[in-house]
Amino acid sequence: MRSTNRKKKSQFNKILVVIIGILALLIGAGFFFANSNSWFGESDSSPETEEISNEEALSSNTKEEEETEIVEEETFIDIQISAVGDVMAHGNQLISAYDSGKDSYDFSAVFEDVKPFISESDLAIANLETTLAGPTRAYIGYPLFNTPDAIVDGLAYAGFDMLATANNHSLDTRADGLKRTAKVITEKGLDPVGTYEDDPESRIQIKDVEGIKVAILGYTEHVNGMEAQYTSEELSSMINLLSEEQILADIEEANSHDPDIIMTYIHWGNEYAKEPNELQTSYAELLTREGVDIILGSHPHVIQPTEFLEVDGNKSFVAYSLGNFVSNQRRESLGAGFEATEDGVIINMDIQKSEKTGETKLKSIDLVPTWVYRNREEGQSAYTYRILPIEAHLDDSSLSEDYLNRMKTSYEETMNRMNLDSSQFEE
């Protein structure tokens, strides 16, 4: 019995071993095929899982690109344009500038005190209210001005680049004097604005100032009746008289040059009036509507207000009158009530252009009130003339108490009358 049972048990064990082996093979095969996709580099995930993984990968790549991308900084061009009012040369000023030992004229000392302010500008303009007819005529002041060419040397020494020459005295020495004035200014390296040596192909000045293109136009309301001596064609060939038709034509031409800034300098208004008249305000609105950015005025010989205009979506800055920069007009020569003729101003306009977008704007304006010093120094027979930037001389011990008080009054009057609204500028 026992030997038979051992044999059966042995056979049973062999069968059990075979069964266990077969089960092990089956389990191993199942494991192999379950992981075969991964083994061959294929995803073992479901379609949904695969889509999520792709999105995560794209998101990761985008973040990496954003982190490595170089941010382009916006850069700007900044320039300063400076303007002053009337530069006149009355008889006493001519005597003051004359050097008998050299038999010549020198006006440089008149501008010495304001030279640091003018010369630092990128573009500076003044109204030259006289003619340069040359020595074949007598050098005289009012009423028919003829000034030595040296006045332009003095203005160039101060740092001026352009001279507005269209004004009521442009024809004081007739057509020859007007044309010679434009010629002399050009020969001395400055640009005349508003009058011409020859019939002009263009009536505008285009200046590239450090990468900012500025178009400058100049006009005068009248020429003291001298226009009656000439035909309209002759006048048109010499001078820009103020008219809507001429303005529209000139602005159209200016725009063909794709300027960043359009600026006008106009001789207009009533003498000694401290407020602009209807002609001034109506032309300012016209110019603004047509896209002029800066409107500067002269002729009243006193300071008039400034104003920011907006017409049909276009904006402008207007300074209706910049007063006298230098002249012999004052209380002593004109009488009580004419003290304002001693007042002037340097108006500094900061212009900024984005090199990325090309957008150009008037960023800020700074006023430097000036006062015309006139005094007969000890031992001298002629007056000394100086244009004083007031703030820099309020503590000048070399000046009399009377002059210091007059300067203080002048400063306050200028700042109050111009009434510059700084809230118009963007931060």
Buried (B, 14 or more C-beta within 10 A) or exposed (E): EEEEEEEEEEEEEEEEEEEEEEEEEEEEEEEEEEEEEEEEEEEEEEEEEEEEEEEEEEEEEEEEEEEEEEEEEEEEBEBBBBBBBBBBBBEBBBEBBBEEEEEEBBBBBBBEBBBEBBBEBBBBBBBBBBBBBBEEBEBBBBEBBBBBBBBBBBBBBBBBBBBBBBBBBBBBBBBEBBBBBBBBBEEBEBBBBBBBBEEBEEBBBBBEBEEBBBBBBBBBBBBBEBBEEBEEEEBBBBBBBBEEEBBEEBBEBBEEEEBBBBBBBBBBBBEBBBBBBEEBBEBBBBBBBBBBBBBBBBBBBBBBBBBBBEBEEBBBBBBBBBBBBBBBBBBEEBEEEBBBBBBBBBBBBBBBBEEEEEEBBBBBBBBBBBBBBBEEEEEEEBBEBBBBBBEBBEEEEEBEEEBBEBBEBBBEBBBEBBEBEEEBBEE
